């Protein structure tokens, strides 16, 4: 019995470094709402050491879908990837497996984006964090705190924008 408990404990320790590979990005600003002719966006800057990230939730005029975008300051390249990834809410309460698109954009950023169905996503239920993983391309846990107000502001903006 004692050997089995030790084996289980050691197995748990062996699994721990995998979680340590995920960068923890802390907020470096407040959620900000931006409205333009093309639609509405809420975004927030995050930092993990010297790494900078911007998390965006976008709703485009005339499009019912929502888009989650992470911009990461990085060296630009010409590579485009579409990979199956993971979006994990809080500590795994809920997980999605969307296709994540990666492309370099102007200004030295790499853009990771995925469309979300506004009727079924649960971003408003995020209490502590949102993790985006896509193989070796990105593995970051954003310490978002509660996201309900940010999602509500986006939806309110989009509802007003779509009526106009």
ZAVEXTOR-498857 format. One record per atom (N, C-alpha, C, O, CB): residue number from 1; residue in three letters; atom name; x, y, z. Coordinates in steps of 0.1 Angstrom, whole numbers, plus 5000, padded with zeros to 4 digits. Glycine has a CB too. Example, Ala and Ser with C-alpha at 12.3 -4.5 7.8 and 13.67 -1.06 7.14 Angstrom:
<lozas>
1,ALA,N,5132,4943,5078
1,ALA,CA,5123,4955,5078
1,ALA,C,5132,4967,5078
1,ALA,O,5142,4967,5085
1,ALA,CB,5113,4955,5090
2,SER,N,5128,4978,5071
2,SER,CA,5137,4989,5071
2,SER,C,5129,5000,5079
2,SER,O,5134,5011,5080
2,SER,CB,5141,4994,5057
</lozas>
This chain:
<lozas>
1,UNK,N,5008,4988,5000
1,UNK,CA,5000,5000,5000
1,UNK,C,5009,5013,5000
1,UNK,O,5006,5022,4993
1,UNK,CB,4991,5000,5012
2,UNK,N,5019,5013,5008
2,UNK,CA,5028,5024,5009
2,UNK,C,5035,5027,4996
2,UNK,O,5037,5038,4992
2,UNK,CB,5038,5022,5021
3,UNK,N,5039,5016,4989
3,UNK,CA,5046,5018,4976
3,UNK,C,5036,5024,4966
3,UNK,O,5041,5032,4958
3,UNK,CB,5051,5004,4971
4,UNK,N,5023,5020,4966
4,UNK,CA,5014,5026,4957
4,UNK,C,5012,5041,4959
4,UNK,O,5011,5048,4950
4,UNK,CB,5001,5018,4958
5,UNK,N,5011,5045,4972
5,UNK,CA,5009,5059,4975
5,UNK,C,5022,5067,4971
5,UNK,O,5020,5078,4965
5,UNK,CB,5007,5061,4990
6,UNK,N,5034,5061,4973
6,UNK,CA,5046,5068,4968
6,UNK,C,5046,5069,4953
6,UNK,O,5050,5079,4948
6,UNK,CB,5058,5060,4973
7,UNK,N,5042,5058,4946
7,UNK,CA,5042,5059,4932
7,UNK,C,5032,5069,4926
7,UNK,O,5035,5076,4917
7,UNK,CB,5038,5045,4926
8,UNK,N,5021,5070,4933
8,UNK,CA,5011,5080,4929
8,UNK,C,5017,5094,4931
8,UNK,O,5015,5103,4923
8,UNK,CB,4998,5079,4936
9,UNK,N,5023,5096,4943
9,UNK,CA,5029,5109,4946
9,UNK,C,5040,5113,4936
9,UNK,O,5041,5124,4931
9,UNK,CB,5034,5110,4960
10,UNK,N,5048,5103,4933
10,UNK,CA,5059,5106,4923
10,UNK,C,5054,5108,4909
10,UNK,O,5059,5117,4902
10,UNK,CB,5069,5094,4923
11,UNK,N,5043,5101,4905
11,UNK,CA,5037,5104,4892
11,UNK,C,5032,5118,4892
11,UNK,O,5033,5125,4881
11,UNK,CB,5025,5094,4890
12,UNK,N,5026,5123,4903
12,UNK,CA,5021,5137,4903
12,UNK,C,5032,5147,4902
12,UNK,O,5031,5157,4895
12,UNK,CB,5014,5139,4916
13,UNK,N,5044,5144,4908
13,UNK,CA,5055,5153,4907
13,UNK,C,5061,5152,4893
13,UNK,O,5065,5163,4888
13,UNK,CB,5066,5148,4917
14,UNK,N,5061,5141,4886
14,UNK,CA,5066,5140,4873
14,UNK,C,5057,5148,4863
14,UNK,O,5062,5154,4853
14,UNK,CB,5067,5125,4868
15,UNK,N,5045,5149,4866
15,UNK,CA,5036,5157,4857
15,UNK,C,5037,5172,4860
15,UNK,O,5033,5180,4851
15,UNK,CB,5021,5152,4859
16,UNK,N,5041,5176,4871
16,UNK,CA,5042,5190,4874
16,UNK,C,5050,5199,4865
16,UNK,O,5045,5210,4862
16,UNK,CB,5047,5192,4888
17,UNK,N,5061,5195,4860
17,UNK,CA,5069,5204,4851
17,UNK,C,5061,5208,4838
17,UNK,O,5064,5219,4833
17,UNK,CB,5082,5198,4848
18,UNK,N,5052,5199,4833
18,UNK,CA,5045,5203,4821
18,UNK,C,5037,5216,4824
18,UNK,O,5036,5224,4815
18,UNK,CB,5036,5191,4817
19,UNK,N,5031,5217,4835
19,UNK,CA,5023,5229,4838
19,UNK,C,5032,5241,4840
19,UNK,O,5028,5252,4837
19,UNK,CB,5015,5227,4851
20,UNK,N,5044,5239,4844
20,UNK,CA,5054,5250,4846
20,UNK,C,5058,5256,4832
20,UNK,O,5062,5267,4832
20,UNK,CB,5066,5245,4853
21,UNK,N,5056,5249,4821
21,UNK,CA,5060,5254,4808
21,UNK,C,5050,5265,4804
21,UNK,O,5054,5273,4795
21,UNK,CB,5060,5243,4798
22,UNK,N,5038,5265,4809
22,UNK,CA,5029,5276,4806
22,UNK,C,5033,5289,4812
22,UNK,O,5035,5290,4824
22,UNK,CB,5015,5272,4811
23,UNK,N,5035,5299,4803
23,UNK,CA,5038,5313,4808
23,UNK,C,5026,5318,4816
23,UNK,O,5015,5317,4811
23,UNK,CB,5042,5322,4797
24,UNK,N,5028,5324,4827
24,UNK,CA,5017,5331,4834
24,UNK,C,5019,5346,4831
24,UNK,O,5029,5352,4835
24,UNK,CB,5018,5329,4850
25,UNK,N,5009,5352,4825
25,UNK,CA,5009,5366,4821
25,UNK,C,4999,5374,4830
25,UNK,O,4988,5370,4831
25,UNK,CB,5005,5368,4806
26,UNK,N,5005,5384,4836
26,UNK,CA,4997,5392,4845
26,UNK,C,4992,5405,4838
26,UNK,O,4998,5409,4829
26,UNK,CB,5005,5396,4858
27,UNK,N,4981,5410,4843
27,UNK,CA,4976,5422,4837
27,UNK,C,4986,5434,4838
27,UNK,O,4992,5436,4848
27,UNK,CB,4962,5427,4843
28,UNK,N,4987,5441,4827
28,UNK,CA,4995,5453,4827
28,UNK,C,4987,5466,4823
28,UNK,O,4992,5476,4819
28,UNK,CB,5007,5452,4817
29,UNK,N,4974,5464,4825
29,UNK,CA,4964,5475,4822
29,UNK,C,4950,5470,4824
29,UNK,O,4948,5459,4828
29,UNK,CB,4966,5480,4807
30,UNK,N,4941,5479,4822
30,UNK,CA,4927,5476,4824
30,UNK,C,4920,5472,4810
30,UNK,O,4926,5474,4800
30,UNK,CB,4919,5489,4829
31,UNK,N,4909,5465,4811
31,UNK,CA,4901,5462,4799
31,UNK,C,4897,5476,4793
31,UNK,O,4892,5484,4800
31,UNK,CB,4889,5453,4802
32,UNK,N,4898,5477,4780
32,UNK,CA,4894,5489,4773
32,UNK,C,4885,5485,4761
32,UNK,O,4887,5476,4754
32,UNK,CB,4907,5496,4767
33,UNK,N,4874,5493,4760
33,UNK,CA,4865,5491,4749
33,UNK,C,4868,5501,4738
33,UNK,O,4870,5513,4740
33,UNK,CB,4850,5493,4754
34,UNK,N,4868,5495,4726
34,UNK,CA,4871,5504,4714
34,UNK,C,4859,5501,4704
34,UNK,O,4856,5489,4701
34,UNK,CB,4885,5500,4708
35,UNK,N,4853,5511,4699
35,UNK,CA,4843,5510,4689
35,UNK,C,4847,5517,4676
35,UNK,O,4852,5528,4676
35,UNK,CB,4829,5516,4694
36,UNK,N,4845,5510,4665
36,UNK,CA,4849,5516,4652
36,UNK,C,4838,5513,4642
36,UNK,O,4828,5506,4645
36,UNK,CB,4863,5512,4647
37,UNK,N,4839,5517,4629
37,UNK,CA,4830,5514,4619
37,UNK,C,4829,5499,4616
37,UNK,O,4819,5493,4612
37,UNK,CB,4833,5521,4606
38,UNK,N,4841,5492,4619
38,UNK,CA,4841,5477,4616
38,UNK,C,4835,5469,4627
38,UNK,O,4833,5457,4625
38,UNK,CB,4855,5473,4613
39,UNK,N,4833,5475,4639
39,UNK,CA,4828,5467,4650
39,UNK,C,4833,5471,4664
39,UNK,O,4837,5483,4665
39,UNK,CB,4830,5452,4648
40,UNK,N,4833,5462,4673
40,UNK,CA,4836,5465,4687
40,UNK,C,4847,5456,4692
40,UNK,O,4847,5444,4688
40,UNK,CB,4824,5465,4697
41,UNK,N,4856,5461,4701
41,UNK,CA,4867,5453,4706
41,UNK,C,4868,5457,4721
41,UNK,O,4868,5469,4724
41,UNK,CB,4880,5455,4698
42,UNK,N,4871,5447,4729
42,UNK,CA,4876,5449,4743
42,UNK,C,4890,5443,4743
42,UNK,O,4892,5432,4738
42,UNK,CB,4866,5444,4754
43,UNK,N,4899,5450,4749
43,UNK,CA,4913,5444,4749
43,UNK,C,4920,5448,4762
43,UNK,O,4916,5458,4769
43,UNK,CB,4921,5449,4737
44,UNK,N,4930,5441,4765
44,UNK,CA,4938,5443,4777
44,UNK,C,4953,5438,4775
44,UNK,O,4955,5428,4768
44,UNK,CB,4932,5435,4789
45,UNK,N,4962,5446,4780
45,UNK,CA,4976,5442,4779
45,UNK,C,4980,5433,4791
45,UNK,O,4975,5435,4802
45,UNK,CB,4985,5454,4779
46,UNK,N,4989,5423,4788
46,UNK,CA,4994,5414,4798
46,UNK,C,5009,5413,4796
46,UNK,O,5014,5415,4785
46,UNK,CB,4987,5400,4797
47,UNK,N,5016,5409,4807
47,UNK,CA,5030,5408,4806
47,UNK,C,5034,5395,4814
47,UNK,O,5029,5392,4825
47,UNK,CB,5038,5420,4812
48,UNK,N,5044,5388,4808
48,UNK,CA,5050,5376,4815
48,UNK,C,5065,5379,4814
48,UNK,O,5072,5375,4804
48,UNK,CB,5046,5362,4808
49,UNK,N,5071,5384,4824
49,UNK,CA,5085,5388,4824
49,UNK,C,5086,5399,4813
49,UNK,O,5080,5410,4814
49,UNK,CB,5094,5376,4820
50,UNK,N,5095,5397,4803
50,UNK,CA,5097,5407,4792
50,UNK,C,5087,5405,4781
50,UNK,O,5087,5412,4771
50,UNK,CB,5111,5406,4787
51,UNK,N,5080,5394,4781
51,UNK,CA,5070,5391,4771
51,UNK,C,5058,5399,4772
51,UNK,O,5052,5401,4783
51,UNK,CB,5066,5376,4771
52,UNK,N,5053,5405,4761
52,UNK,CA,5041,5413,4761
52,UNK,C,5030,5407,4753
52,UNK,O,5033,5401,4742
52,UNK,CB,5044,5428,4756
53,UNK,N,5018,5407,4758
53,UNK,CA,5006,5401,4751
53,UNK,C,4995,5411,4751
53,UNK,O,4994,5419,4761
53,UNK,CB,5002,5388,4757
54,UNK,N,4986,5411,4741
54,UNK,CA,4974,5418,4742
54,UNK,C,4963,5409,4738
54,UNK,O,4963,5402,4728
54,UNK,CB,4974,5430,4731
55,UNK,N,4953,5408,4748
55,UNK,CA,4941,5399,4745
55,UNK,C,4930,5407,4741
55,UNK,O,4926,5417,4747
55,UNK,CB,4937,5391,4759
56,UNK,N,4924,5404,4729
56,UNK,CA,4913,5411,4723
56,UNK,C,4901,5402,4722
56,UNK,O,4903,5390,4718
56,UNK,CB,4917,5417,4709
57,UNK,N,4889,5407,4724
57,UNK,CA,4877,5401,4720
57,UNK,C,4870,5410,4710
57,UNK,O,4868,5421,4713
57,UNK,CB,4868,5398,4733
58,UNK,N,4868,5405,4698
58,UNK,CA,4863,5413,4687
58,UNK,C,4849,5408,4683
58,UNK,O,4846,5396,4683
58,UNK,CB,4872,5412,4675
59,UNK,N,4840,5418,4680
59,UNK,CA,4827,5415,4674
59,UNK,C,4827,5425,4662
59,UNK,O,4828,5437,4664
59,UNK,CB,4815,5417,4683
60,UNK,N,4826,5419,4650
60,UNK,CA,4826,5427,4638
60,UNK,C,4811,5431,4634
60,UNK,O,4802,5422,4635
60,UNK,CB,4833,5420,4626
61,UNK,N,4809,5443,4628
61,UNK,CA,4796,5447,4624
61,UNK,C,4790,5437,4614
61,UNK,O,4797,5433,4604
61,UNK,CB,4796,5461,4618
62,UNK,N,4778,5433,4616
62,UNK,CA,4771,5424,4607
62,UNK,C,4775,5409,4609
62,UNK,O,4770,5401,4601
62,UNK,CB,4773,5428,4593
63,UNK,N,4784,5406,4618
63,UNK,CA,4788,5392,4620
63,UNK,C,4785,5388,4634
63,UNK,O,4789,5394,4644
63,UNK,CB,4804,5391,4617
64,UNK,N,4777,5377,4635
64,UNK,CA,4773,5373,4649
64,UNK,C,4784,5366,4657
64,UNK,O,4783,5365,4669
64,UNK,CB,4761,5363,4648
65,UNK,N,4795,5362,4650
65,UNK,CA,4806,5355,4657
65,UNK,C,4814,5365,4665
65,UNK,O,4815,5377,4662
65,UNK,CB,4814,5347,4647
66,UNK,N,4821,5359,4675
66,UNK,CA,4831,5367,4683
66,UNK,C,4844,5361,4679
66,UNK,O,4845,5349,4676
66,UNK,CB,4828,5365,4698
67,UNK,N,4855,5369,4680
67,UNK,CA,4868,5364,4678
67,UNK,C,4877,5367,4690
67,UNK,O,4877,5378,4695
67,UNK,CB,4874,5371,4665
68,UNK,N,4884,5357,4694
68,UNK,CA,4894,5359,4705
68,UNK,C,4908,5360,4698
68,UNK,O,4911,5351,4690
68,UNK,CB,4894,5347,4715
69,UNK,N,4915,5370,4701
69,UNK,CA,4928,5373,4695
69,UNK,C,4938,5376,4706
69,UNK,O,4935,5383,4715
69,UNK,CB,4927,5385,4685
70,UNK,N,4950,5369,4704
70,UNK,CA,4961,5372,4713
70,UNK,C,4972,5378,4704
70,UNK,O,4976,5371,4694
70,UNK,CB,4966,5360,4721
71,UNK,N,4977,5390,4707
71,UNK,CA,4988,5395,4700
71,UNK,C,5000,5394,4709
71,UNK,O,5000,5397,4721
71,UNK,CB,4986,5410,4696
72,UNK,N,5011,5388,4703
72,UNK,CA,5023,5386,4711
72,UNK,C,5035,5393,4704
72,UNK,O,5037,5391,4692
72,UNK,CB,5026,5371,4712
73,UNK,N,5041,5402,4711
73,UNK,CA,5053,5409,4705
73,UNK,C,5064,5399,4703
73,UNK,O,5069,5393,4712
73,UNK,CB,5058,5420,4715
74,UNK,N,5067,5398,4690
74,UNK,CA,5077,5387,4686
74,UNK,C,5083,5391,4673
74,UNK,O,5079,5401,4667
74,UNK,CB,5070,5373,4685
75,UNK,N,5094,5384,4669
75,UNK,CA,5100,5387,4656
75,UNK,C,5091,5382,4645
75,UNK,O,5086,5371,4645
75,UNK,CB,5114,5379,4655
76,UNK,N,5088,5391,4635
76,UNK,CA,5079,5388,4625
76,UNK,C,5085,5377,4615
76,UNK,O,5097,5377,4613
76,UNK,CB,5075,5400,4617
77,UNK,N,5077,5369,4609
77,UNK,CA,5081,5359,4599
77,UNK,C,5070,5358,4589
77,UNK,O,5060,5365,4590
77,UNK,CB,5085,5345,4605
78,UNK,N,5072,5350,4579
78,UNK,CA,5061,5349,4569
78,UNK,C,5054,5336,4570
78,UNK,O,5047,5332,4561
78,UNK,CB,5068,5350,4555
79,UNK,N,5054,5329,4582
79,UNK,CA,5048,5317,4583
79,UNK,C,5034,5318,4589
79,UNK,O,5031,5327,4597
79,UNK,CB,5056,5308,4593
80,UNK,N,5025,5310,4583
80,UNK,CA,5011,5310,4587
80,UNK,C,5007,5296,4592
80,UNK,O,5011,5286,4585
80,UNK,CB,5001,5315,4576
81,UNK,N,5001,5295,4603
81,UNK,CA,4998,5282,4609
81,UNK,C,4983,5282,4612
81,UNK,O,4977,5292,4617
81,UNK,CB,5006,5279,4621
82,UNK,N,4977,5270,4610
82,UNK,CA,4963,5267,4615
82,UNK,C,4965,5254,4623
82,UNK,O,4967,5244,4617
82,UNK,CB,4952,5267,4603
83,UNK,N,4963,5255,4636
83,UNK,CA,4965,5243,4644
83,UNK,C,4953,5241,4653
83,UNK,O,4947,5251,4657
83,UNK,CB,4978,5243,4651
84,UNK,N,4950,5229,4657
84,UNK,CA,4941,5227,4668
84,UNK,C,4947,5230,4681
84,UNK,O,4958,5226,4684
84,UNK,CB,4936,5212,4668
85,UNK,N,4940,5238,4689
85,UNK,CA,4946,5243,4702
85,UNK,C,4936,5240,4713
85,UNK,O,4926,5233,4712
85,UNK,CB,4949,5257,4701
86,UNK,N,4939,5246,4724
86,UNK,CA,4931,5245,4736
86,UNK,C,4929,5259,4742
86,UNK,O,4938,5267,4743
86,UNK,CB,4937,5236,4747
87,UNK,N,4917,5262,4746
87,UNK,CA,4913,5273,4754
87,UNK,C,4908,5268,4767
87,UNK,O,4898,5260,4767
87,UNK,CB,4903,5283,4747
88,UNK,N,4914,5271,4778
88,UNK,CA,4911,5266,4791
88,UNK,C,4906,5277,4800
88,UNK,O,4914,5287,4802
88,UNK,CB,4923,5258,4797
89,UNK,N,4894,5276,4806
89,UNK,CA,4889,5286,4815
89,UNK,C,4892,5282,4829
89,UNK,O,4891,5270,4833
89,UNK,CB,4874,5287,4813
90,UNK,N,4898,5292,4836
90,UNK,CA,4902,5290,4850
90,UNK,C,4911,5278,4851
90,UNK,O,4921,5277,4844
90,UNK,CB,4889,5288,4860
91,UNK,N,4909,5269,4860
91,UNK,CA,4918,5258,4862
91,UNK,C,4913,5245,4856
91,UNK,O,4914,5234,4861
91,UNK,CB,4920,5255,4877
92,UNK,N,4907,5247,4844
92,UNK,CA,4902,5235,4836
92,UNK,C,4887,5233,4838
92,UNK,O,4883,5222,4834
92,UNK,CB,4910,5223,4840
93,UNK,N,4880,5242,4844
93,UNK,CA,4866,5240,4846
93,UNK,C,4859,5238,4832
93,UNK,O,4849,5230,4832
93,UNK,CB,4860,5253,4852
94,UNK,N,4864,5244,4822
94,UNK,CA,4858,5243,4809
94,UNK,C,4870,5244,4799
94,UNK,O,4879,5252,4801
94,UNK,CB,4847,5254,4806
95,UNK,N,4869,5236,4789
95,UNK,CA,4880,5236,4779
95,UNK,C,4874,5235,4765
95,UNK,O,4864,5228,4762
95,UNK,CB,4890,5225,4781
96,UNK,N,4879,5243,4755
96,UNK,CA,4875,5243,4741
96,UNK,C,4887,5238,4733
96,UNK,O,4898,5240,4738
96,UNK,CB,4870,5256,4736
97,UNK,N,4884,5232,4722
97,UNK,CA,4895,5228,4713
97,UNK,C,4893,5234,4699
97,UNK,O,4890,5227,4689
97,UNK,CB,4896,5212,4712
98,UNK,N,4895,5247,4698
98,UNK,CA,4893,5254,4685
98,UNK,C,4905,5253,4676
98,UNK,O,4916,5250,4681
98,UNK,CB,4889,5269,4688
99,UNK,N,4903,5257,4664
99,UNK,CA,4914,5259,4655
99,UNK,C,4919,5273,4657
99,UNK,O,4912,5282,4657
99,UNK,CB,4909,5257,4640
100,UNK,N,4932,5274,4659
100,UNK,CA,4939,5286,4662
100,UNK,C,4947,5290,4650
100,UNK,O,4955,5282,4646
100,UNK,CB,4947,5286,4675
101,UNK,N,4945,5302,4645
101,UNK,CA,4953,5307,4634
101,UNK,C,4964,5316,4639
101,UNK,O,4962,5325,4647
101,UNK,CB,4944,5315,4624
102,UNK,N,4976,5314,4633
102,UNK,CA,4988,5322,4637
102,UNK,C,4993,5329,4625
102,UNK,O,4995,5323,4614
102,UNK,CB,4999,5314,4644
103,UNK,N,4996,5342,4626
103,UNK,CA,5001,5350,4614
103,UNK,C,5009,5362,4620
103,UNK,O,5005,5367,4630
103,UNK,CB,4990,5354,4604
104,UNK,N,5019,5366,4613
104,UNK,CA,5027,5378,4617
104,UNK,C,5019,5390,4612
104,UNK,O,5013,5390,4601
104,UNK,CB,5041,5378,4612
105,UNK,N,5019,5400,4620
105,UNK,CA,5012,5413,4616
105,UNK,C,5022,5424,4617
105,UNK,O,5032,5423,4624
105,UNK,CB,4999,5415,4625
106,UNK,N,5018,5435,4612
106,UNK,CA,5026,5447,4612
106,UNK,C,5029,5452,4626
106,UNK,O,5021,5450,4635
106,UNK,CB,5019,5459,4605
107,UNK,N,5041,5457,4628
107,UNK,CA,5045,5462,4641
107,UNK,C,5052,5453,4650
107,UNK,O,5054,5455,4662
107,UNK,CB,5033,5467,4648
108,UNK,N,5057,5441,4645
108,UNK,CA,5064,5432,4653
108,UNK,C,5056,5423,4662
108,UNK,O,5061,5419,4672
108,UNK,CB,5074,5439,4661
109,UNK,N,5044,5420,4658
109,UNK,CA,5035,5412,4666
109,UNK,C,5031,5399,4658
109,UNK,O,5031,5399,4646
109,UNK,CB,5022,5419,4670
110,UNK,N,5029,5389,4665
110,UNK,CA,5023,5376,4660
110,UNK,C,5009,5376,4665
110,UNK,O,5007,5378,4677
110,UNK,CB,5032,5363,4664
111,UNK,N,5000,5372,4656
111,UNK,CA,4986,5372,4660
111,UNK,C,4981,5358,4660
111,UNK,O,4982,5350,4651
111,UNK,CB,4977,5380,4649
112,UNK,N,4975,5354,4671
112,UNK,CA,4968,5341,4673
112,UNK,C,4953,5344,4674
112,UNK,O,4949,5352,4683
112,UNK,CB,4974,5334,4686
113,UNK,N,4945,5339,4666
113,UNK,CA,4931,5341,4666
113,UNK,C,4923,5329,4664
113,UNK,O,4927,5320,4658
113,UNK,CB,4927,5351,4656
114,UNK,N,4911,5329,4670
114,UNK,CA,4901,5319,4668
114,UNK,C,4887,5324,4669
114,UNK,O,4884,5332,4678
114,UNK,CB,4903,5307,4679
115,UNK,N,4878,5320,4660
115,UNK,CA,4864,5325,4661
115,UNK,C,4857,5317,4673
115,UNK,O,4860,5305,4675
115,UNK,CB,4857,5323,4648
116,UNK,N,4848,5324,4679
116,UNK,CA,4840,5317,4690
116,UNK,C,4825,5320,4687
116,UNK,O,4821,5331,4682
116,UNK,CB,4844,5323,4704
117,UNK,N,4817,5310,4689
117,UNK,CA,4802,5312,4688
117,UNK,C,4797,5320,4701
117,UNK,O,4798,5314,4712
117,UNK,CB,4795,5299,4686
118,UNK,N,4792,5332,4699
118,UNK,CA,4788,5340,4711
118,UNK,C,4777,5333,4719
118,UNK,O,4775,5336,4731
118,UNK,CB,4783,5353,4707
119,UNK,N,4769,5324,4712
119,UNK,CA,4758,5317,4719
119,UNK,C,4764,5306,4728
119,UNK,O,4757,5302,4738
119,UNK,CB,4748,5311,4709
120,UNK,N,4775,5300,4725
120,UNK,CA,4780,5289,4733
120,UNK,C,4793,5291,4741
120,UNK,O,4797,5283,4750
120,UNK,CB,4782,5277,4724
121,UNK,N,4801,5302,4738
121,UNK,CA,4813,5304,4745
121,UNK,C,4810,5307,4759
121,UNK,O,4799,5312,4762
121,UNK,CB,4822,5315,4738
122,UNK,N,4819,5305,4768
122,UNK,CA,4817,5308,4783
122,UNK,C,4827,5318,4788
122,UNK,O,4830,5317,4800
122,UNK,CB,4817,5295,4791
123,UNK,N,4832,5327,4780
123,UNK,CA,4842,5337,4785
123,UNK,C,4837,5345,4796
123,UNK,O,4845,5350,4805
123,UNK,CB,4847,5345,4773
124,UNK,N,4824,5348,4796
124,UNK,CA,4819,5356,4807
124,UNK,C,4819,5349,4821
124,UNK,O,4818,5355,4831
124,UNK,CB,4804,5360,4804
125,UNK,N,4821,5336,4820
125,UNK,CA,4822,5328,4833
125,UNK,C,4836,5327,4838
125,UNK,O,4839,5321,4849
125,UNK,CB,4816,5314,4831
126,UNK,N,4846,5333,4831
126,UNK,CA,4860,5332,4836
126,UNK,C,4861,5340,4849
126,UNK,O,4857,5352,4849
126,UNK,CB,4870,5338,4825
127,UNK,N,4866,5334,4859
127,UNK,CA,4868,5340,4872
127,UNK,C,4883,5344,4874
127,UNK,O,4885,5355,4880
127,UNK,CB,4864,5331,4883
128,UNK,N,4892,5336,4870
128,UNK,CA,4906,5339,4873
128,UNK,C,4915,5339,4861
128,UNK,O,4924,5348,4860
128,UNK,CB,4911,5328,4882
129,UNK,N,4913,5330,4851
129,UNK,CA,4923,5330,4841
129,UNK,C,4918,5323,4828
129,UNK,O,4907,5316,4828
129,UNK,CB,4936,5322,4845
130,UNK,N,4924,5326,4817
130,UNK,CA,4922,5320,4804
130,UNK,C,4935,5316,4798
130,UNK,O,4944,5324,4798
130,UNK,CB,4914,5330,4795
131,UNK,N,4936,5303,4795
131,UNK,CA,4948,5298,4789
131,UNK,C,4946,5295,4774
131,UNK,O,4936,5289,4770
131,UNK,CB,4953,5285,4797
132,UNK,N,4956,5299,4766
132,UNK,CA,4956,5295,4752
132,UNK,C,4969,5287,4749
132,UNK,O,4980,5291,4752
132,UNK,CB,4956,5308,4743
133,UNK,N,4966,5275,4743
133,UNK,CA,4977,5266,4740
133,UNK,C,4975,5262,4726
133,UNK,O,4964,5259,4721
133,UNK,CB,4977,5254,4749
134,UNK,N,4987,5262,4718
134,UNK,CA,4987,5257,4705
134,UNK,C,5000,5251,4702
134,UNK,O,5009,5257,4695
134,UNK,CB,4983,5268,4694
135,UNK,N,5003,5239,4707
135,UNK,CA,5016,5232,4705
135,UNK,C,5027,5241,4710
135,UNK,O,5027,5247,4721
135,UNK,CB,5018,5229,4691
136,UNK,N,5037,5242,4702
136,UNK,CA,5049,5250,4705
136,UNK,C,5047,5265,4701
136,UNK,O,5055,5273,4704
136,UNK,CB,5062,5245,4698
137,UNK,N,5036,5268,4695
137,UNK,CA,5033,5282,4690
137,UNK,C,5030,5291,4701
137,UNK,O,5035,5302,4702
137,UNK,CB,5022,5282,4680
138,UNK,N,5021,5287,4711
138,UNK,CA,5018,5295,4722
138,UNK,C,5013,5287,4733
138,UNK,O,5006,5276,4731
138,UNK,CB,5007,5306,4718
139,UNK,N,5016,5290,4745
139,UNK,CA,5012,5283,4758
139,UNK,C,5013,5294,4769
139,UNK,O,5023,5295,4776
139,UNK,CB,5021,5271,4761
140,UNK,N,5002,5301,4770
140,UNK,CA,5001,5312,4780
140,UNK,C,4989,5312,4788
140,UNK,O,4978,5310,4783
140,UNK,CB,5003,5326,4773
141,UNK,N,4990,5314,4801
141,UNK,CA,4978,5315,4810
141,UNK,C,4977,5330,4814
141,UNK,O,4987,5335,4820
141,UNK,CB,4980,5306,4823
142,UNK,N,4966,5336,4810
142,UNK,CA,4964,5350,4812
142,UNK,C,4956,5351,4825
142,UNK,O,4945,5346,4827
142,UNK,CB,4956,5357,4801
143,UNK,N,4962,5358,4835
143,UNK,CA,4955,5361,4848
143,UNK,C,4945,5372,4846
143,UNK,O,4947,5383,4850
143,UNK,CB,4965,5364,4860
144,UNK,N,4934,5369,4840
144,UNK,CA,4924,5379,4836
144,UNK,C,4916,5384,4847
144,UNK,O,4911,5396,4847
144,UNK,CB,4915,5373,4825
145,UNK,N,4914,5376,4858
145,UNK,CA,4904,5380,4868
145,UNK,C,4890,5378,4861
145,UNK,O,4890,5373,4850
145,UNK,CB,4906,5394,4873
146,UNK,N,4880,5382,4868
146,UNK,CA,4866,5380,4862
146,UNK,C,4865,5388,4849
146,UNK,O,4869,5399,4847
146,UNK,CB,4855,5385,4872
147,UNK,N,4859,5381,4839
147,UNK,CA,4858,5387,4825
147,UNK,C,4844,5391,4822
147,UNK,O,4841,5396,4811
147,UNK,CB,4863,5377,4815
148,UNK,N,4834,5389,4831
148,UNK,CA,4820,5391,4828
148,UNK,C,4818,5405,4824
148,UNK,O,4810,5408,4814
148,UNK,CB,4812,5388,4841
149,UNK,N,4823,5415,4831
149,UNK,CA,4821,5429,4827
149,UNK,C,4827,5433,4813
149,UNK,O,4821,5440,4806
149,UNK,CB,4827,5439,4837
150,UNK,N,4838,5427,4810
150,UNK,CA,4844,5430,4797
150,UNK,C,4836,5424,4786
150,UNK,O,4834,5430,4776
150,UNK,CB,4859,5424,4796
151,UNK,N,4831,5412,4788
151,UNK,CA,4823,5405,4778
151,UNK,C,4809,5412,4777
151,UNK,O,4804,5414,4766
151,UNK,CB,4820,5390,4781
152,UNK,N,4804,5417,4788
152,UNK,CA,4791,5424,4788
152,UNK,C,4793,5437,4780
152,UNK,O,4784,5441,4772
152,UNK,CB,4786,5427,4802
153,UNK,N,4804,5444,4782
153,UNK,CA,4806,5457,4775
153,UNK,C,4807,5455,4760
153,UNK,O,4802,5462,4752
153,UNK,CB,4819,5464,4780
154,UNK,N,4814,5444,4756
154,UNK,CA,4815,5440,4742
154,UNK,C,4802,5437,4736
154,UNK,O,4798,5442,4725
154,UNK,CB,4825,5428,4740
155,UNK,N,4794,5429,4743
155,UNK,CA,4781,5425,4738
155,UNK,C,4771,5437,4737
155,UNK,O,4764,5439,4727
155,UNK,CB,4775,5415,4746
156,UNK,N,4772,5446,4747
156,UNK,CA,4764,5458,4747
156,UNK,C,4768,5467,4735
156,UNK,O,4759,5473,4728
156,UNK,CB,4765,5466,4760
157,UNK,N,4781,5469,4733
157,UNK,CA,4786,5477,4722
157,UNK,C,4781,5471,4708
157,UNK,O,4776,5478,4700
157,UNK,CB,4801,5478,4722
158,UNK,N,4783,5458,4707
158,UNK,CA,4779,5451,4695
158,UNK,C,4764,5452,4692
158,UNK,O,4760,5454,4681
158,UNK,CB,4784,5436,4695
159,UNK,N,4756,5451,4703
159,UNK,CA,4742,5452,4701
159,UNK,C,4738,5466,4696
159,UNK,O,4729,5467,4687
159,UNK,CB,4734,5448,4714
160,UNK,N,4744,5476,4702
160,UNK,CA,4741,5489,4697
160,UNK,C,4746,5492,4683
160,UNK,O,4740,5499,4675
160,UNK,CB,4748,5499,4707
161,UNK,N,4758,5486,4680
161,UNK,CA,4764,5488,4667
161,UNK,C,4756,5481,4656
161,UNK,O,4755,5486,4645
161,UNK,CB,4778,5483,4667
162,UNK,N,4750,5470,4660
162,UNK,CA,4743,5462,4650
162,UNK,C,4729,5468,4647
162,UNK,O,4723,5465,4637
162,UNK,CB,4741,5448,4654
163,UNK,N,4724,5476,4657
163,UNK,CA,4711,5483,4655
163,UNK,C,4712,5495,4646
163,UNK,O,4703,5499,4639
163,UNK,CB,4705,5487,4668
164,UNK,N,4724,5501,4646
164,UNK,CA,4727,5513,4638
164,UNK,C,4727,5510,4623
164,UNK,O,4729,5519,4615
164,UNK,CB,4739,5520,4642
</lozas>
